[in-house]
């Protein structure tokens, strides 16, 4: 029983450290996912805008008034 009382503060400190570590990892993972999702969204938006530009160019070439 005395041995458990001696190691109790160390065990609690390690447990708190582990909990803090997992919370920080979770937060950083969430931030990383948001950054990656914004990059994917940016690429998709750029691709759509390029398609629209190409279609407008084709329509301009077919327009007889020009």
Buried (B, 14 or more C-beta within 10 A) or exposed (E): EEEEEEEEEEEEEEEEEEEEEEEEEEEEEEEEEEEEEEEEEEEEEEEEEEEEEEEEEEEEEEEEEE
